[in-house]
Amino acid sequence: MSKQRKFGSRKGATFIEYALLAGLVAIVVAAAAMFFGEDIKNLFGATGEKVTDVQQGVNDVKLKTSFDDVNKRTGGSSSSSSGGGSTSNP
């Protein structure tokens, strides 16, 4: 008689082993969160402040477009006319 037939299926034992392993991982993650929690909170807080500063800096800068450069060189205005006539540059 084989051991597997004598003791039955190992499916239940395998499930219990995985459950114990998952419980151990959960305990390790909880301990790490308690130990490093404040440092991680400060890291993400500082990163968020930097992102906010960069976003504010980008919003404060007037970005030039290539259309603005063309208008400066040709002396044209930023609005186009659909009259079909030609415009003379001074």
N, C-alpha and C positions, 0 to 999 in steps of 0.2 A: 504494500500500500504506500503511495507517495505521500510526501509531507503536505502537498497542496490538498489532496483529498482528505487527509486526516484532519487538518485544521480549517478547511473550507477555503473560500475565495480570499484573495489578498486585496480586493477592491476596497473594502472598508479600512484596512490598515493603511493603504496608500492615501486614501482621503484624509485620515487622521494625521499622517505625516505631513501632508501639504497644509493642513489647517494649522498644525503646530509651527511650521515654517513661516506661514503668513502671519501668525501671531507674533513670532519673534521679530520679523521684519517690522511690523507695526510698532512694537516696543522700541526698537532701535530708532525708527523715524521720530517717534514721540520724544525720546531722550535727546536726539540731535536737535529737534526743534526747540526744546527747552533750553539746551545749552547754547545754541547759536542763534536763537530767535531774535534777540535784541540787535546783534550785529547785522543779521540779514535785513531786519527792519530799517536800520540806519542806512545800509547800502542801497536799498531800493528807494528810500526817501531822498537820499542825495542824488541818485540817478534821475528821479522824477523832477527834482529842482533844476538840474542841469538841462533836461529836455525842455522844461518850461522856459528857461532863460534863452535857449537857442531858438525856440519857437517865437518868443517875443522879439528877439533880434531880427529874425527873418521877417516878421510882420512889420517891423519898423523900417526896413530897407525898401526903397522903391526900386524895383527891378527894371532894368532897361530891356526893351525888346528890340529885335532887329528892325521892326517897323519904325520905332522911334529913331533909330540910327539913319534909316533911309530918309525920313522926313527932315532930319537936321541937315543932311547933305544936299537935299534937293530944295529945301526951303518950303516944302509943302506942309499942309496942315494934317492933323491926325484924322480928320473926317473926310470921307471920299464923297465926291459929287457924282450923281448919276445923270448929269445933263448931257454928256456925250461930247462936250466941247473940250478943247485943249487949254491947258493952263500955262501961262508963261511964267518963267522963273526970273526974278530980278537979277 
